[in-house]
């Protein structure tokens, strides 16, 4: 894939991620767990990591987080969003590189969801100075299995569209 095509696709993915994140923040969820999200914008992160690898996938994730912060005006969301994206991106790229025999894209997405929750709870605990924030982690990890599954299925669908319509070859992917 040429550099221009790659930059354009990265910009489109970052924009789509911020739009999905903004849309997601408008959905009222009747759950007791604060900050629970469905993870729509993480579809873009999974697709970016698979298409471009960790470094460029992280750039897409950073741009998505910055755009979402600028549009929503919520600076604290950037801290949580990017810390979760960084740790989950690292975990997913390790799973993609070293665990291809063991993990499908859905499995990689569930790993990413779990590490995203771990990062966000850790940051929350640090910022609030309250270790009891980790009491949310078991329920977040359980819900993360379902959201990770949804993100994985959606990512496979998007990757198939990219492969067929934009002519990305599998050799271009991580």
C-alpha positions in Angstrom: 0.0 0.0 0.0 1.4 3.4 -0.9 2.1 6.0 1.8 -0.6 8.4 0.6 -3.3 5.7 0.5 -2.1 4.6 4.0 -2.3 8.1 5.4 -5.8 8.7 3.9 -7.0 5.4 5.3 -5.5 6.2 8.8 -7.2 9.6 8.7 -10.6 8.1 7.7 -10.3 5.5 10.5 -9.4 8.1 13.1 -12.4 10.2 12.0 -14.7 7.2 12.0 -13.5 6.2 15.5 -14.1 9.7 16.9 -17.6 9.8 15.4 -18.4 6.3 16.8 -17.0 7.4 20.2 -19.2 10.5 20.2 -22.3 8.5 19.1 -21.5 5.9 21.8 -21.3 8.5 24.5 -24.9 9.6 23.7 -26.3 6.1 24.3 -27.7 5.9 27.8 -26.8 2.5 29.4 -28.9 1.4 32.3 -26.0 -0.2 34.2 -24.7 0.4 37.6 -21.0 0.3 36.5 -19.9 3.9 35.9 -18.2 4.7 32.6 -19.4 1.5 30.9 -19.3 1.7 27.1 -20.1 -0.7 24.3 -16.7 0.0 22.6 -17.9 0.9 19.1 -14.8 3.2 18.5 -12.6 0.2 19.4 -13.6 -1.4 16.2 -11.4 1.2 14.5 -8.5 0.5 16.8 -8.7 -3.3 16.1 -8.9 -2.7 12.3 -6.0 -0.2 12.5 -3.8 -2.5 14.4 -4.4 -5.4 12.0 -3.9 -3.2 8.9 -1.0 -1.1 10.0 0.7 -2.6 13.1 1.2 -1.2 16.6 2.9 2.1 15.8 0.4 3.3 13.2 -2.5 1.7 14.9 -1.5 3.7 18.0 -1.3 6.9 16.0 -4.9 6.2 14.7 -6.0 5.6 18.3 -4.3 8.8 19.5 -5.9 10.9 16.8 -9.3 9.3 17.5 -8.9 10.2 21.2 -7.7 13.8 20.5 -10.6 14.4 18.0 -13.1 13.0 20.4 -11.7 15.2 23.2 -11.9 18.3 21.0 -15.4 17.6 19.8 -16.8 16.6 23.3 -14.7 19.0 25.3 -14.0 16.3 27.8 -10.3 16.3 28.7 -10.5 13.6 31.3 -12.0 11.2 28.7 -8.8 11.6 26.7 -6.7 10.3 29.6 -8.9 7.2 30.0 -9.4 6.6 26.3 -5.7 6.8 25.3 -4.4 4.9 28.3 -6.9 2.1 27.6 -6.1 2.2 23.9 -2.3 2.0 24.5 -2.4 -1.0 26.9 -5.0 -2.8 24.9 -3.2 -2.1 21.6 0.0 -3.5 23.1 -1.8 -6.6 24.3 -3.5 -7.1 21.0 -0.4 -6.7 18.9 1.4 -9.2 21.1 -1.5 -11.6 20.6 -1.6 -11.0 16.9 2.2 -11.5 16.5 2.8 -14.4 18.9 -0.6 -16.0 19.3 -1.9 -16.4 15.8 -2.3 -20.1 16.3 -4.3 -19.6 19.5 -6.4 -16.4 18.9 -8.8 -15.4 16.2 -9.5 -11.7 15.6 -12.4 -12.1 18.0 -10.1 -13.5 20.7 -7.6 -10.7 20.1 -10.5 -8.2 20.5 -11.6 -9.8 23.8 -7.9 -9.6 25.0 -7.9 -5.9 24.0 -11.2 -5.3 25.7 -9.9 -6.8 28.9 -6.6 -4.8 28.9 -8.6 -1.7 28.0 -10.6 -2.2 31.2 -7.5 -2.9 33.3 -5.8 0.3 32.1 -8.8 2.5 32.7 -9.5 1.1 36.2 -5.8 1.5 37.0 -5.8 5.1 35.8 -9.0 5.8 37.7 -7.6 4.3 40.9 -4.4 6.4 40.5 -6.2 9.7 39.8 -8.8 9.2 42.5 -6.2 7.7 44.9 -8.7 4.9 45.7 -7.7 1.3 45.3 -11.3 0.3 45.7 -11.8 1.2 42.0 -10.5 -2.3 41.3 -13.7 -3.7 42.7 -15.3 -2.7 39.4 -12.8 -4.8 37.5 -14.5 -8.2 37.7 -17.8 -7.0 36.3 -16.0 -4.9 33.6 -14.0 -7.9 32.6 -17.1 -10.0 32.3 -19.0 -7.4 30.3 -15.7 -6.9 28.3 -16.0 -10.5 27.0 -19.3 -9.6 25.3 -18.2 -6.2 24.0 -14.9 -7.6 22.8 -16.8 -10.3 21.0 -19.0 -7.7 19.3 -16.0 -5.5 18.4 -14.2 -8.6 17.0 -17.2 -9.6 14.8 -17.6 -6.0 13.6 -13.8 -5.8 12.9 -13.9 -8.9 10.8 -16.8 -7.4 8.8 -14.9 -4.1 8.2 -11.6 -5.9 7.4 -13.5 -8.0 4.7 -14.9 -4.8 3.2 -11.5 -3.2 3.2 -9.9 -6.3 1.6 -12.5 -6.5 -1.1 -13.4 -2.8 -1.9 -10.1 -1.0 -1.2 -7.9 -3.9 -2.4 -5.8 -4.3 0.7 -3.8 -7.5 0.4 -3.3 -9.8 3.4 0.5 -9.2 3.0 -0.1 -5.5 4.0 -1.6 -6.6 7.3 0.3 -7.5 10.5 
